[in-house]
Amino acid sequence: MRPVILLLAVFFFQVSGVFSQNHQVVQPGGQTVFALGVVDKIQSVELGETRILNIYLPDGYSADSFKTYPVIYLLDGSDNEDFIHVVGIVQFLNMIEVMPESIVVGIANVDRRRDFTFPTSIEKDKKAYPTTGGSTRFISFIEKELQAYIQNKYKTNQIKTIIGQSLGGLLATEILLKKPFLFDNYIIVSPSLWWNNESLLTAAPGLLNKSPVKNVHVIIAVGAEGKEMEDDGKKLSEILRSSGTASVKFLYLPKENHLTILHNSVYKSFELLYPKKPDHSK
């Protein structure tokens, strides 16, 4: 059902040029389908392939309006991965006035092990996952192509957030340490910092000295996922805090595991990024 909804949403977007959650698509025979988002394609020179983007636009979005929106970039953003439920969180938190209306860009996967990992020296991982090691190209795709595409096509402002879990959390951490200016907010969930014998963690202090993380908000979340992942998440937060250049919050969610943690951690992360202001009128 989910791919059908998104396919119909593409038709609706092409016909109207404007998206709103209040619009519905009426098909021959009278069946009505609720449109969740639009689907774009971007031809990437950096990756040498076409990539699919699932995009949620806030209610009332208009290309003719002067209003602009923050953008949330979601790794693992395929329609059968995290796009639908993360959009639900964003829509709900906007509805209850916790966070501003935002555009969500779900980056659909082609080969996440290739795109989210840097080269490893571990032979067994090379054999088990022979396509790994392409994160440099994927980061270049985000920096040189994707962000420019979204900014040119949609009504965006300068506030950008990235969400990544597991290998996606590893990639988000690599971006944070090597090119922190690409995003204002980093929601890093259960990052696979074990990759290549924790070499990214080992390199983190030197990378932070080379590219200080300034004016950036970082939220790192882990659940009951084993000592290695829990310790690595804490260590990353401590390294970032010791640099003194970023706002860092660490979330430990003991009731969540690797399969369940993303939804709750994203919800809590947005609450931390957009704390409610006290109502002094009462």
N, C-alpha and C positions, 0 to 999 in steps of 0.2 A: 504493500500500500504506500509506503513512504516514497519510493521512486516515482510512483504514479503522481503523487501530490506535487512533487518537485517538477516533473515534466509538464504537468498542466500549468504550474506556476510560470514556467518559461513562456508558454503561449500567452498567458495573461499579460505578462510584462511586455512582450513584444507588441501586443495589440494596444495597450493603454499607455505605456511609457511611464506609468505612475503605479506605485505599489502601496497598498494599505491592507492591514489585517481585516478591515471591515468589508473588503471586496471579496466576492465569491465568483467562481467560474461556473457558468451554467452550460452543461453539455447537451448535445442532442438527446432527446428523450426526457429532458427535464431534470436530470441528475445534477446536483450541486456539489462541487468540490471546494473545500476551504483551502485557499492558497497560503502556504507557510512562508515561502521565500522565492527567490529567483535564482536561476542558474546561469552563470557566465562561463566562458572559456577564454583562456589566455594562452597565446603561443609564446613559449619561453625559449629564448635563444640560449640562456644560461644552461638550461636543462636539456635542450634539444627535443622538446616534446610539448604537447598541448596539455594544459592542466585545467581541471574543472574546479570552479568556485561556487559554493552554495552560499547565497547572500540573503540575510534578513535585513529588511529595511523597516524602520519604525512606522507605526501607525500614522497616517497623514503625510508620509514622506512625499515630497514633490521636487522634481528636478528644477522647477521654476521658482522655488522658494529661496529666500535669503538665509534660511536656517541651516546650520551645519551640525554635524554629529561626530562624537568620538567613534573610533573604529576598534573593534575587538577582533583580533586575528586568532582563529582557532585551528591549531594543529589537530590532526585526526578529524578533519571536518567533513568527512563523507556523510551522505544522508543516512547510512546504516551504521555510523559510528557515533560521534558526539554532537553533531550539529543540532539535531532536533531538541534534545533535552537542554543543551546550553542556551539555545534561543528561548526556551521556556523560562529559564531562570532570569534571563535579561528582561524579557517581557514582563514577568511578574514583579521583579524588583523595581522596574520603571513604573508599573501600575500603582505600587504602594509607595512611590516617591522615595525609594532608597537610593536609586542611581539614575543618572540622566538617560534619556533616550539615546540609543546607540545602534550603530550598524554592526552586524556580525558577519565576518568573512570566514566561512569554513573552507579550508584548503583540503580538497579531497585527495586521498592518498593514491599513489601509483606503486611505490615501493618504500614503505616507511623505514625499513632497515637500511636501505641505501641513503635516503634523504636525511635521516635524523642522527646518523653516526659519523664520527671521524674515523680515519683508519686505525686499526688495532694491530698490535704486535702479537696477540694471543692466537696461536696457530689453530686451536680447536674452534675458536669463534670464526676465524677466516674460512675454515672448512664448513662449519655449520651454516654460516651466513655469508656466502661468497659475494653478494652484491653490496656489502656494507662499505662505508667510508666516503660517502658523497656529501657530507654536510656542508663543506665549503661552497660547493656549487649551489646547494639549496639556499644557503644564507645569501648568496649573491642574487639568486632569483627573488628572494624577499626584498632585498635592499634596492636592487636596480630595476626590477620589473613590476613586482606585485604591488608594492606600496604606491608607486607612481601611477599604475593603472587604476587603483581604487581611488586615489586622490583626484585623478583627472576625470573619472567617470561619475563619481558620486559626490554628494554634498557633505564633505568631511571637514573636521577641524584638525588641529595638530595633535590631539590626544590619542595615543595608540597603546593598546594592550595586547599582549600575547599570552595564550593559554596553552600549556603543554603538559602531558602526563606520560610517565614511564620513559620510553625513548624520546617522546616529544618533550618531556621535562629535561632530558639530557640536552636536546637541541636548544631549548629555551635558555638553559644555563650557559651553553657555549656562546650564544648570541650575547647574553648579559655580560660575559667576561671578555669577549673579544670586540663586540660592537654594541656597547650598551645604549648608544644614542638612537638605535633603531626603534626602541619602544620606551614609553613612559612608565608602564606598569607591566610587571612580570608575575604571572601566576604559574608557579612551578610545582607540579604535583607528582609525588613519588618519582623523582628523577632517577634514571638508571645510571647513577654516577659510578657504579661498579665497572662500567665499560672500560676496557683496556687497563685493568688493574688500577682503577681510580686515578688515571693520569690527569684528568681535567681538574680534579680536586687538588692534586699535587701542584699543578701549574697555576692554580687560582691566585695565590698571593702575588706572584710575578705578573700575571695578566692584569690584576687590579692596579698594580703600580704603573704598568704601561698604559692602560686605558681606565682611569678612575671612573667609577660608577657614580655619576653626579645627577642629582635631581630625579632620581628614579625610585619607584616604590616596588619592593620585592616581597612576595608572599610565597613561602615554601611550606608545603603541606605533605605530611606522611601519615599513614595509618599503622595498624598492627600488621606490618609487612615483613617482619624479620629484622634481626639486629643490624645486618649490613645496611639495608635501605634506610632504616630509622637513624642509625648513627651517621650515615653519609648526609642525610638531610640536615641534621643538627650541625654537623661540621661545616657544611656550606653556609648555613646561616651565621655561624660564628665567624667564619672567615670574612664574610661580607660586613658584619657588624664591626669587626676589628679594623676594617679599612676606613670606617668613619665617613664614608661618602654616600651611603644609600640608606633609605628607610627600609628596614628589614623586619618582617614578622614571620615567626615560625608557628605553624599549626600542627599539633599532634592530635589525631582523631583515632583513639583506641578502639572505637566500635566499627571502624571501617577497615576493609582489606584492599588489596590491589585492584580488585574488580569493582568495588563499590565506592571508592573514595572520591572519584572525580566530581560527581554531582554536588555532594555536600561541601566539599572543599571550595569549589567555585562559588557556591552560594555564600559561604562564610567569607571568602576573599573579597567579594564585592561589598559585603557589609563593612569590612575593614577599610577598603579603599574609599568608600563613601559613607563615613559615619554620620548618623543622624544628628542634626543640629538641635540643641534644646529649644523648645517652644516657650519663649518668655512672655507670650501673650496671655498665658493662663495664670 
